[in-house]
C-alpha cells in the first residue's frame, strides 16, 4: 500500500511534464531550432528596463500555485509512507 502514494506522485509528475511539453509545442517554443543553435555564440543582448509595477503578472501566480502543489504532493506522499510503515 505504500507504493500507491509514490506511484501517484510519479503519475502526477509525468502528467505535468506532458502538459508542459504540449503547451511548449502549441506556443512555438521549438519552432526555430536553427536560430536557437547559435544563440550562445551571439553577442549579449542589452536588457530591457524592468517594469516595476505593483501587480505581479499572472505567470508568477501560476508558478507559485504549481510550486505549492508540488510541495503538497511530496509532503502528502511522505506522510502516507510514514503512516503505512508505522502500521
Buried (B, 14 or more C-beta within 10 A) or exposed (E): EBEEBEEBBEEBEEEBEEEEEEEEEEEEEEEEEEEEEEEEEEEEEEEEEEEEEEEEEEEEEEEEEEEEEBEEBEEEBEEBBEEEEEE
